Every structure is written in structure tokens, then in C-alpha cells.
């Protein structure tokens, strides 16, 4: 999927596989169920948007995910390393 702003040179490619990889990373952390669920919710929403060919809302859901990661790091539910890894992967999805 391609997302871009008219008049700019910025185009993002979002694929279901890259989002599923991010979900797999979250699962590999073996976090408490509530933390995992709240992190994966925006990613699942992004997948649903992609399935409807709604690319911009999918990007918005990735931004919501990044906000979740930041909040969970700030309140101690994610380590700095976990948050950095998730942030890097999410931003890489946005920049592809």
C-alpha cells in the first residue's frame, strides 16, 4: 500500500506482513496480556484499514501505536530497549 501527500515527495509503503512482524515482536516480549492487547490494538486496526485499502487511516493507526509505546515506556510497562525496538520497527514501516 502506498500513502503520500500530494505535492510532496513523501510516500510510505505499508504492508500487512511488516505490521504482522511488529505484532510478532510484541508477542516475543511476553508482556502481561493487557499490555500486549493495548499495543496490538492499533496494529490490528491498521491491518483492518489496509484490508479496506484505506492507507491514510492505517498510517494514523501506526502513529497511535507509537503513542502507546511512548506511554508504556513512561509508566514502566516497557523497558527502554523494548520501546526503542518497537519504535524503530514502526518508524521503518512508515519510512519504507
C-alpha positions as CSV (number, residue, x, y, z in Angstrom):
1,X,0.0,0.0,0.0
2,X,1.2,3.5,-0.8
3,X,0.5,6.6,1.2
4,X,1.6,10.0,0.1
5,X,0.9,13.7,0.4
6,X,0.0,15.4,-2.8
7,X,2.7,17.9,-3.7
8,X,5.3,16.2,-1.6
9,X,7.9,13.6,-2.4
10,X,7.0,11.5,0.7
11,X,5.5,8.1,0.0
12,X,5.1,5.3,2.6
13,X,4.6,1.7,1.8
14,X,2.8,-0.3,4.4
15,X,2.3,-4.0,4.1
16,X,0.4,-6.4,6.2
17,X,3.5,-8.5,6.6
18,X,5.5,-5.7,8.2
19,X,2.8,-5.0,10.6
20,X,2.4,-8.7,11.4
21,X,6.2,-8.7,12.1
22,X,5.8,-5.9,14.6
23,X,3.0,-7.9,16.3
24,X,5.3,-10.9,16.4
25,X,8.0,-8.7,18.1
26,X,5.5,-7.6,20.8
27,X,4.5,-11.3,21.3
28,X,8.2,-12.2,21.8
29,X,8.4,-9.9,24.7
30,X,6.0,-12.0,26.8
31,X,4.4,-8.9,28.3
32,X,1.3,-9.0,30.5
33,X,-1.8,-9.7,28.5
34,X,-3.3,-6.2,29.0
35,X,-0.1,-4.5,27.8
36,X,0.1,-6.8,24.8
37,X,-3.5,-6.2,23.9
38,X,-3.3,-2.4,24.1
39,X,-0.1,-2.4,22.0
40,X,-1.6,-4.7,19.3
41,X,-5.0,-3.0,19.1
42,X,-3.8,-0.1,16.9
43,X,-1.8,-2.5,14.8
44,X,-4.8,-4.7,14.3
45,X,-6.8,-1.6,13.4
46,X,-4.1,-0.7,10.8
47,X,-4.3,-4.2,9.3
48,X,-8.1,-3.8,9.1
49,X,-7.7,-0.4,7.3
50,X,-5.2,-1.9,4.9
51,X,-7.7,-4.7,4.1
52,X,-10.1,-2.0,3.1
53,X,-7.5,-0.1,1.0
54,X,-7.6,2.8,3.5
55,X,-3.9,3.7,3.6
56,X,-4.0,7.0,5.4
57,X,-6.1,5.7,8.4
58,X,-3.6,2.8,8.5
59,X,-0.8,5.3,8.9
60,X,-2.8,7.1,11.6
61,X,-3.1,3.8,13.5
62,X,0.7,3.4,13.4
63,X,1.0,6.8,14.9
64,X,-1.4,5.7,17.6
65,X,0.8,2.7,18.2
66,X,3.8,4.9,18.7
67,X,1.9,7.0,21.2
68,X,1.1,3.7,23.1
69,X,4.7,2.7,23.1
70,X,5.8,6.0,24.5
71,X,3.1,5.9,27.2
72,X,4.0,2.4,28.2
73,X,7.7,3.2,28.4
74,X,6.9,6.3,30.5
75,X,4.8,4.3,33.0
76,X,7.3,1.4,33.2
77,X,5.3,-1.3,31.3
78,X,8.0,-1.4,28.6
79,X,11.8,-1.2,29.1
80,X,13.7,1.5,27.2
81,X,15.1,-1.2,25.0
82,X,11.7,-2.7,24.2
83,X,10.3,0.7,23.4
84,X,13.3,1.6,21.2
85,X,12.9,-1.7,19.2
86,X,9.2,-1.2,18.7
87,X,9.6,2.5,17.8
88,X,12.4,1.7,15.3
89,X,10.3,-1.0,13.6
90,X,7.2,1.2,13.4
91,X,9.1,4.1,12.0
92,X,10.8,1.8,9.5
93,X,7.3,0.7,8.3
94,X,6.3,4.4,7.9
95,X,9.5,5.3,6.0
96,X,9.6,2.4,3.5
